Amino acid sequence: MKKTLFLTALFLMLSSLSSVAQTIFTKVKHSHAAEQSVAKAGNKQVSLISVVAAYYKAASDSKKKDNYYLVLADTHNASYNDAEGRIEATNSNVAMLDLYVPQGSGGTLPTGNFVANGSSATTQQVYAPDYSETVYYDAQGKASNHIPSVKGEISIIRNAEGTYIITFTDTDGTVYNFKGNITFTNMSGGTSVYPQISSDINATFTGGMAFYHGNLMKSNTGNIYINLYNCDFDSETGAMKAKGYNLSICAFNRLFGDPKKATVLPSVYTVARNFNKETYFPGMEIDYSGMTVIMGTYIKQRKAMSGADTDYAYGYITEGTITITEGDKENTFNFNIDCTTDRGHKVRGTAHNVAFTYVDKSDDKKKAIVSNLNDDVTLNLNYIKTARVYHLGLQNGVNVFSVDIGSPSGKDGNEGDLFKMEFQTAPNASGIVPGTYELMEQNHLWTKLYAPYKMTQGYFDEWGELIGTRYWHFAKDRYQVVDTFAVVTSGRVSVELLENNNYKFTIDVTDGNGFLIKGIWSGPMEINYDPTSISEVTDREYTNIHFEGNTLVLDREQKTNATTHIFTADGRLALVATGTRRIDISPLGKGLYIIKTGDKAITKFAIK
């Protein structure tokens, strides 16, 4: 539970951020402390095989050269902290190259021969000697106290396949060679606390573990961390037990009424920060309560087994798609990953027939919820031809009306969806007024929350009858047997009045578990009460009327400033006339109307 609350707090903060604040990029500058280890063995040829870091920074107005900074190593265990300018490695030769080229290179390192800045050569491709050096790290991770600098020219070639070939010599006469692909990260994008993966990845994953965190931030979607591995891992904690990759996908999809039944859901997931279904949250570092944590979707590489933090490097995924399909065997899944990290590195991978171990980390406690839904509901109300409205009287200062879309007694059929709504209106309204109605924040017992344009949550009355706003479904081929049901506790319903006094209801609500219930219905509404008997329209006198074509004539003379109101049967104001006995009713459609004169005389009439 604590972890889920922690995640909720972080996601709340991250969802409102366009980017995460990061520190200034720092290059490596070694000190030559006496306690550092002895120099490396006298190798005269070193093959560099891994890109530890590769950064690019475009020229500023004051500096007319683009800057490329490379960290290369002859092992795969070296890591680089670009916020502190610190390298961690064991039994490794590491080379740093600080290169400058004319502005406009656009993040692709130009080829050619680079000479030391300040030399007599006229080339515009140079390196900074103070930040271009080689160093050896021993078995304890200590840097040699003898740190040669790069000497002479640095040769850089890029072949037709995009592979770089780099050759240079240090002041000890050792020759260094590198051949491989390099993707440069824009330095202006900031730095990271944790070591970053500096190359593209293409992995085949064979194992999986998923942690279900449930309904974060009342988003009404289910958050599940899907972990894929191409190495051995701890089936209880998810910790990597060998070298390899762990892809952690922060995915959002539907909720599970029973968190113990949570599972991976097939779909195509795209990146987003809105917690919507079929999305994954982007990866990033965030400072939270004095510590730096990794959030969202990321890939983790374990490069060594020393047990230190430097065993790992990370890539924060910010773009791309993750496609999940059902596997060949029951409860297994296939994955196709095509993503990009915030540093521009490609993360691609596949997985086939992966079975998952699931861990419930949610705090979605079982509450007193009246619902047996296990998934969202898209209402199918097309078979219902007429809705029915009932007046439930004046309650807590408002008029309350109940609308049935579908008859619980089977008037509209014995199978399908039914939806019942309880609306609150102003005390003088004789029907449901068009507008958007929100569910009350609490149940019906919170009487002070009753207000116009509110809806009452579903509940059991003192006789044990389920009333209020709720959903039912009649089972197919069974006579009026309810197989699924839900009390509605949040959301909204939009009410529109269409031509010929038809109504349109746009329903977007949830049950107590957070499952969505959505749908649209439109059509005529049968009024099962006398609108003239409601509240302020009960002060009857007599009003005689007659018709002359499309003109309604009041037989009683009106005062000069007297106003006559004409309402539809549901209480909507349809027409106003002031200081006249003769009223043009041609704009009105067919239906039942209520007329209220300035002296409060009431009558009703119909247009057929």
Secondary structure in CASP SS format (residue, H / E / C, confidence):
PFRMAT SS
TARGET T0000
AUTHOR 0000-0000-0000
METHOD secondary structure of the structure
MODEL  1
M C 1.00
K H 1.00
K H 1.00
T H 1.00
L H 1.00
F H 1.00
L H 1.00
T H 1.00
A H 1.00
L H 1.00
F H 1.00
L H 1.00
M H 1.00
L H 1.00
S C 1.00
S C 1.00
L C 1.00
S C 1.00
S C 1.00
V C 1.00
A C 1.00
Q C 1.00
T C 1.00
I C 1.00
F C 1.00
T C 1.00
K C 1.00
V C 1.00
K C 1.00
H C 1.00
S C 1.00
H C 1.00
A C 1.00
A C 1.00
E C 1.00
Q C 1.00
S E 1.00
V C 1.00
A C 1.00
K C 1.00
A C 1.00
G C 1.00
N C 1.00
K C 1.00
Q E 1.00
V E 1.00
S E 1.00
L E 1.00
I C 1.00
S E 1.00
V E 1.00
V E 1.00
A E 1.00
A E 1.00
Y E 1.00
Y E 1.00
K E 1.00
A C 1.00
A C 1.00
S C 1.00
D C 1.00
S C 1.00
K C 1.00
K C 1.00
K E 1.00
D E 1.00
N E 1.00
Y E 1.00
Y E 1.00
L E 1.00
V E 1.00
L E 1.00
A E 1.00
D C 1.00
T C 1.00
H C 1.00
N C 1.00
A C 1.00
S E 1.00
Y E 1.00
N E 1.00
D C 1.00
A C 1.00
E C 1.00
G C 1.00
R E 1.00
I E 1.00
E E 1.00
A C 1.00
T C 1.00
N C 1.00
S E 1.00
N E 1.00
V E 1.00
A E 1.00
M E 1.00
L E 1.00
D E 1.00
L E 1.00
Y E 1.00
V E 1.00
P E 1.00
Q C 1.00
G C 1.00
S C 1.00
G C 1.00
G C 1.00
T C 1.00
L C 1.00
P C 1.00
T C 1.00
G E 1.00
N E 1.00
F E 1.00
V E 1.00
A E 1.00
N C 1.00
G C 1.00
S C 1.00
S C 1.00
A C 1.00
T C 1.00
T C 1.00
Q C 1.00
Q C 1.00
V E 1.00
Y E 1.00
A C 1.00
P H 1.00
D H 1.00
Y H 1.00
S C 1.00
E E 1.00
T E 1.00
V E 1.00
Y E 1.00
Y E 1.00
D C 1.00
A C 1.00
Q C 1.00
G C 1.00
K C 1.00
A E 1.00
S E 1.00
N C 1.00
H C 1.00
I C 1.00
P C 1.00
S E 1.00
V E 1.00
K E 1.00
G E 1.00
E E 1.00
I E 1.00
S E 1.00
I E 1.00
I E 1.00
R E 1.00
N C 1.00
A C 1.00
E C 1.00
G C 1.00
T C 1.00
Y E 1.00
I E 1.00
I E 1.00
T E 1.00
F E 1.00
T E 1.00
D E 1.00
T C 1.00
D C 1.00
G C 1.00
T C 1.00
V E 1.00
Y E 1.00
N E 1.00
F E 1.00
K E 1.00
G E 1.00
N C 1.00
I C 1.00
T C 1.00
F C 1.00
T E 1.00
N E 1.00
M H 1.00
S H 1.00
G H 1.00
G C 1.00
T C 1.00
S C 1.00
V C 1.00
Y C 1.00
P C 1.00
Q E 1.00
I C 1.00
S C 1.00
S C 1.00
D C 1.00
I E 1.00
N E 1.00
A E 1.00
T E 1.00
F E 1.00
T C 1.00
G E 1.00
G E 1.00
M E 1.00
A E 1.00
F E 1.00
Y E 1.00
H E 1.00
G E 1.00
N E 1.00
L H 1.00
M H 1.00
K H 1.00
S C 1.00
N C 1.00
T C 1.00
G E 1.00
N E 1.00
I E 1.00
Y E 1.00
I E 1.00
N E 1.00
L E 1.00
Y E 1.00
N C 1.00
C C 1.00
D C 1.00
F E 1.00
D C 1.00
S C 1.00
E C 1.00
T C 1.00
G C 1.00
A C 1.00
M E 1.00
K C 1.00
A C 1.00
K C 1.00
G E 1.00
Y E 1.00
N E 1.00
L E 1.00
S E 1.00
I E 1.00
C E 1.00
A E 1.00
F E 1.00
N E 1.00
R C 1.00
L C 1.00
F C 1.00
G C 1.00
D C 1.00
P H 1.00
K H 1.00
K H 1.00
A C 1.00
T C 1.00
V C 1.00
L C 1.00
P C 1.00
S E 1.00
V E 1.00
Y E 1.00
T E 1.00
V E 1.00
A C 1.00
R C 1.00
N C 1.00
F C 1.00
N C 1.00
K C 1.00
E C 1.00
T E 1.00
Y E 1.00
F C 1.00
P E 1.00
G C 1.00
M E 1.00
E E 1.00
I E 1.00
D E 1.00
Y E 1.00
S C 1.00
G C 1.00
M E 1.00
T E 1.00
V E 1.00
I E 1.00
M E 1.00
G C 1.00
T E 1.00
Y E 1.00
I E 1.00
K E 1.00
Q E 1.00
R E 1.00
K C 1.00
A C 1.00
M C 1.00
S C 1.00
G C 1.00
A C 1.00
D H 1.00
T H 1.00
D H 1.00
Y E 1.00
A E 1.00
Y E 1.00
G E 1.00
Y E 1.00
I E 1.00
T E 1.00
E E 1.00
G E 1.00
T E 1.00
I E 1.00
T E 1.00
I E 1.00
T E 1.00
E E 1.00
G C 1.00
D C 1.00
K C 1.00
E C 1.00
N C 1.00
T E 1.00
F E 1.00
N E 1.00
F E 1.00
N E 1.00
I E 1.00
D E 1.00
C E 1.00
T E 1.00
T E 1.00
D C 1.00
R C 1.00
G C 1.00
H C 1.00
K E 1.00
V E 1.00
R E 1.00
G E 1.00
T E 1.00
A E 1.00
H E 1.00
N E 1.00
V E 1.00
A E 1.00
F E 1.00
T E 1.00
Y E 1.00
V E 1.00
D E 1.00
K C 1.00
S C 1.00
D C 1.00
D C 1.00
K C 1.00
K C 1.00
K C 1.00
A C 1.00
I C 1.00
V C 1.00
S E 1.00
N C 1.00
L C 1.00
N C 1.00
D C 1.00
D C 1.00
V E 1.00
T E 1.00
L C 1.00
N C 1.00
L C 1.00
N C 1.00
Y C 1.00
I C 1.00
K C 1.00
T C 1.00
A E 1.00
R E 1.00
V E 1.00
Y E 1.00
H E 1.00
L E 1.00
G E 1.00
L E 1.00
Q E 1.00
N C 1.00
G C 1.00
V E 1.00
N E 1.00
V E 1.00
F E 1.00
S E 1.00
V E 1.00
D E 1.00
I E 1.00
G C 1.00
S C 1.00
P C 1.00
S C 1.00
G C 1.00
K C 1.00
D C 1.00
G C 1.00
N C 1.00
E C 1.00
G E 1.00
D E 1.00
L E 1.00
F E 1.00
K E 1.00
M E 1.00
E E 1.00
F E 1.00
Q E 1.00
T E 1.00
A C 1.00
P C 1.00
N C 1.00
A C 1.00
S C 1.00
G C 1.00
I C 1.00
V C 1.00
P C 1.00
G E 1.00
T E 1.00
Y E 1.00
E E 1.00
L E 1.00
M C 1.00
E C 1.00
Q C 1.00
N C 1.00
H C 1.00
L C 1.00
W C 1.00
T H 1.00
K H 1.00
L H 1.00
Y C 1.00
A C 1.00
P C 1.00
Y C 1.00
K E 1.00
M E 1.00
T C 1.00
Q E 1.00
G C 1.00
Y E 1.00
F E 1.00
D C 1.00
E C 1.00
W C 1.00
G C 1.00
E C 1.00
L E 1.00
I E 1.00
G C 1.00
T E 1.00
R E 1.00
Y E 1.00
W E 1.00
H E 1.00
F E 1.00
A C 1.00
K C 1.00
D C 1.00
R C 1.00
Y C 1.00
Q C 1.00
V C 1.00
V E 1.00
D E 1.00
T E 1.00
F E 1.00
A E 1.00
V E 1.00
V E 1.00
T E 1.00
S E 1.00
G E 1.00
R E 1.00
V E 1.00
S E 1.00
V E 1.00
E E 1.00
L E 1.00
L C 1.00
E H 1.00
N H 1.00
N H 1.00
N C 1.00
Y E 1.00
K E 1.00
F E 1.00
T E 1.00
I E 1.00
D E 1.00
V E 1.00
T E 1.00
D E 1.00
G C 1.00
N C 1.00
G C 1.00
F C 1.00
L E 1.00
I E 1.00
K E 1.00
G E 1.00
I E 1.00
W E 1.00
S E 1.00
G E 1.00
P C 1.00
M E 1.00
E E 1.00
I E 1.00
N C 1.00
Y C 1.00
D C 1.00
P H 1.00
T H 1.00
S H 1.00
I C 1.00
S H 1.00
E H 1.00
V H 1.00
T H 1.00
D C 1.00
R C 1.00
E C 1.00
Y C 1.00
T C 1.00
N C 1.00
I E 1.00
H E 1.00
F E 1.00
E E 1.00
G C 1.00
N C 1.00
T E 1.00
L E 1.00
V E 1.00
L E 1.00
D C 1.00
R C 1.00
E C 1.00
Q C 1.00
K C 1.00
T C 1.00
N C 1.00
A C 1.00
T E 1.00
T E 1.00
H E 1.00
I E 1.00
F E 1.00
T E 1.00
A C 1.00
D C 1.00
G C 1.00
R C 1.00
L E 1.00
A E 1.00
L E 1.00
V E 1.00
A E 1.00
T E 1.00
G C 1.00
T C 1.00
R C 1.00
R E 1.00
I E 1.00
D E 1.00
I C 1.00
S C 1.00
P C 1.00
L C 1.00
G C 1.00
K C 1.00
G E 1.00
L E 1.00
Y E 1.00
I E 1.00
I E 1.00
K E 1.00
T C 1.00
G C 1.00
D C 1.00
K C 1.00
A C 1.00
I E 1.00
T E 1.00
K E 1.00
F E 1.00
A E 1.00
I E 1.00
K C 1.00
END
